[in-house]
Amino acid sequence: MDVHTSRPGSSSSGDPEAPDRTDPYSYKPYGNVDTGGGAASSSTGAGAGAGDGDDRPSPVESFKSVFAKFGELGEYLNLYIAAKTDAFKASMRNVAIFAALGVVGLFALCGLVVTAIVLLCLGIAQGIGALLGGHMWAGYLIAGVLLLGLMAVGVMVGLKMIGKASKKALVTKYELRQRDQRERFGHDAADRAAAEGKVGA
């Protein structure tokens, strides 16, 4: 009994492409089997392509998706601007708070200085009044005159010192300028004026 019978489209010898029917594990298919090529494959591919085309989103859905993305970006932009605005407002609020604290501290310092001066003046006046036998009005009067005199002397001395410093600065400025003229031209404006005076004479 012949186990290996011949089948249509195959030959047991001479055809290298024919499957080996004696091998039970032969990987070669029998008959006309679709291996991915040919007309059957083309028709299958066309069908798959049609199916894929059905899965693509419509233009309306694409526009909706684009508008949704723009809306999302707009929301993120608004969030960024709002965060920056709030940070700027917080910074300005902190600056205003510190400025107010600085002004209050300045007023407090000025008040402390004024209070110290007033207490000093009162102490001096009451001390003089006690030395004069308890006549406080005389002590206040003498203390006021003395303080005003000291203030006037201080102002005069300060003005003189400022005037001397300003005069010295001006003299130094023009001396440096004349020295620069001598270095650049060999003479300065004073030398030129003196020479012209001699020529005119």
C-alpha positions as CSV (number, residue, x, y, z in Angstrom):
1,M,0.0,0.0,0.0
2,D,1.4,3.3,-1.1
3,V,1.1,5.8,1.6
4,H,2.5,8.8,-0.3
5,T,0.0,9.2,-3.1
6,S,0.4,11.9,-5.6
7,R,-1.8,14.9,-5.5
8,P,-2.8,17.4,-8.2
9,G,-0.3,20.2,-8.8
10,S,2.6,18.3,-7.2
11,S,5.3,15.9,-8.3
12,S,7.3,13.6,-6.3
13,S,10.5,14.2,-8.2
14,G,12.1,16.9,-10.3
15,D,10.3,19.9,-8.9
16,P,12.5,21.5,-6.2
17,E,9.5,23.7,-5.1
18,A,7.2,20.7,-4.5
19,P,6.7,19.9,-0.8
20,D,8.2,16.8,0.6
21,R,5.3,14.7,1.5
22,T,7.5,12.2,3.3
23,D,8.4,14.7,5.9
24,P,5.6,15.2,8.4
25,Y,7.2,18.5,9.6
26,S,7.5,20.0,6.1
27,Y,7.0,23.8,6.1
28,K,6.0,23.9,2.5
29,P,2.3,24.3,2.0
30,Y,0.3,22.1,-0.2
31,G,-1.7,23.5,-3.2
32,N,-2.6,27.1,-3.9
33,V,-2.2,28.7,-0.5
34,D,-2.3,32.4,0.0
35,T,1.2,33.4,1.1
36,G,0.6,37.2,1.1
37,G,1.2,38.0,-2.5
38,G,-0.9,38.0,-5.7
39,A,-4.4,39.0,-6.5
40,A,-5.8,37.6,-3.2
41,S,-3.3,39.7,-1.2
42,S,-4.2,42.8,-3.3
43,S,-7.9,42.3,-2.6
44,T,-7.2,41.7,1.0
45,G,-5.0,44.8,1.2
46,A,-7.6,46.9,-0.5
47,G,-10.2,45.7,2.0
48,A,-7.8,46.5,4.9
49,G,-7.1,49.9,3.4
50,A,-10.8,50.6,3.2
51,G,-11.2,49.5,6.8
52,D,-8.3,51.8,7.9
53,G,-9.9,54.7,6.0
54,D,-13.0,54.2,8.0
55,D,-11.0,54.5,11.3
56,R,-9.6,58.0,10.4
57,P,-11.3,61.0,12.0
58,S,-13.5,63.2,9.9
59,P,-12.5,66.8,9.1
60,V,-15.1,68.0,11.6
61,E,-13.6,66.0,14.4
62,S,-10.1,67.1,13.4
63,F,-11.2,70.8,13.6
64,K,-12.8,70.1,16.9
65,S,-9.6,68.5,18.2
66,V,-7.5,71.5,17.0
67,F,-9.9,74.0,18.6
68,A,-9.7,72.0,21.8
69,K,-5.9,72.1,21.8
70,F,-6.1,75.9,21.2
71,G,-8.5,76.2,24.1
72,E,-6.2,74.2,26.3
73,L,-3.2,76.4,25.3
74,G,-5.3,79.5,26.0
75,E,-6.1,78.2,29.4
76,Y,-2.5,77.5,30.2
77,L,-1.5,81.0,28.9
78,N,-4.2,82.6,31.1
79,L,-3.0,80.6,34.1
80,Y,0.6,81.8,33.4
81,I,-0.5,85.4,33.1
82,A,-2.6,85.2,36.2
83,A,0.3,83.6,38.2
84,K,2.7,86.4,37.1
85,T,0.1,89.1,37.8
86,D,-0.5,87.7,41.3
87,A,3.3,87.4,41.9
88,F,3.7,91.1,40.8
89,K,0.9,92.2,43.1
90,A,2.4,90.3,46.0
91,S,5.7,91.9,45.4
92,M,4.2,95.4,45.2
93,R,2.2,94.6,48.4
94,N,5.4,93.6,50.2
95,V,7.1,96.8,49.0
96,A,4.3,98.9,50.2
97,I,4.3,97.2,53.6
98,F,8.0,97.7,54.0
99,A,7.8,101.3,52.8
100,A,5.0,102.0,55.4
101,L,7.1,100.3,58.1
102,G,10.0,102.4,57.1
103,V,8.0,105.6,57.3
104,V,6.6,104.7,60.7
105,G,10.1,103.8,61.9
106,L,11.4,107.2,60.6
107,F,8.6,109.0,62.4
108,A,9.3,107.0,65.6
109,L,13.0,107.8,65.4
110,C,12.3,111.5,64.9
111,G,9.9,111.5,67.7
112,L,12.4,109.8,70.0
113,V,15.1,112.4,69.1
114,V,12.7,115.3,69.7
115,T,11.6,113.8,73.0
116,A,15.2,113.4,74.1
117,I,16.0,117.0,73.2
118,V,12.9,118.2,75.0
119,L,13.8,116.3,78.1
120,L,17.3,117.5,78.0
121,C,16.1,121.1,77.7
122,L,13.7,120.6,80.6
123,G,16.4,119.1,82.7
124,I,18.7,122.0,82.0
125,A,16.0,124.6,82.7
126,Q,14.9,122.9,85.9
127,G,18.5,122.6,87.1
128,I,19.1,126.3,86.5
129,G,15.8,127.1,88.2
130,A,16.8,125.0,91.2
131,L,20.2,126.8,91.4
132,L,18.3,130.2,91.4
133,G,16.3,129.3,94.4
134,G,13.4,127.5,92.8
135,H,12.6,130.2,90.2
136,M,11.7,127.8,87.4
137,W,10.7,130.6,85.0
138,A,14.2,132.0,85.2
139,G,15.6,128.6,84.6
140,Y,13.5,128.1,81.5
141,L,14.3,131.5,80.2
142,I,18.1,131.1,80.7
143,A,18.0,127.6,79.3
144,G,16.1,128.8,76.2
145,V,18.5,131.7,75.6
146,L,21.5,129.5,76.1
147,L,20.2,126.8,73.7
148,L,19.3,129.4,71.0
149,G,22.7,131.0,71.4
150,L,24.4,127.6,71.0
151,M,22.2,126.9,68.0
152,A,23.2,130.2,66.4
153,V,26.8,129.7,67.1
154,G,26.6,126.2,65.6
155,V,24.9,127.5,62.5
156,M,27.5,130.2,62.0
157,V,30.4,127.8,62.5
158,G,28.8,125.3,60.1
159,L,28.3,128.0,57.4
160,K,31.9,129.1,57.7
161,M,33.1,125.6,57.5
162,I,30.9,125.0,54.4
163,G,32.1,128.2,52.8
164,K,35.8,127.3,53.4
165,A,35.3,123.8,52.0
166,S,33.5,125.2,48.9
167,K,36.2,127.8,48.3
168,K,39.0,125.2,48.7
169,A,37.2,122.9,46.3
170,L,36.9,125.7,43.7
171,V,40.6,126.7,44.1
172,T,41.7,123.1,43.7
173,K,39.5,122.7,40.7
174,Y,41.0,125.7,38.9
175,E,44.5,124.8,39.9
176,L,44.1,121.4,38.4
177,R,42.6,122.9,35.3
178,Q,45.5,125.4,34.9
179,R,48.0,122.6,35.4
180,D,46.3,120.6,32.7
181,Q,46.5,123.6,30.4
182,R,50.2,124.0,31.1
183,E,50.8,120.3,30.4
184,R,48.8,120.5,27.1
185,F,49.8,124.0,25.8
186,G,52.9,124.9,27.7
187,H,51.1,127.8,29.5
188,D,47.8,128.4,31.2
189,A,45.1,131.1,31.0
190,A,46.8,133.2,33.7
191,D,50.1,133.3,31.8
192,R,48.3,134.2,28.6
193,A,46.4,137.1,30.4
194,A,49.6,138.3,31.9
195,A,51.4,138.2,28.6
196,E,48.7,140.1,26.8
197,G,48.7,142.7,29.6
198,K,52.4,143.3,29.1
199,V,51.9,143.6,25.3
200,G,49.0,146.1,25.8
201,A,51.1,148.1,28.2
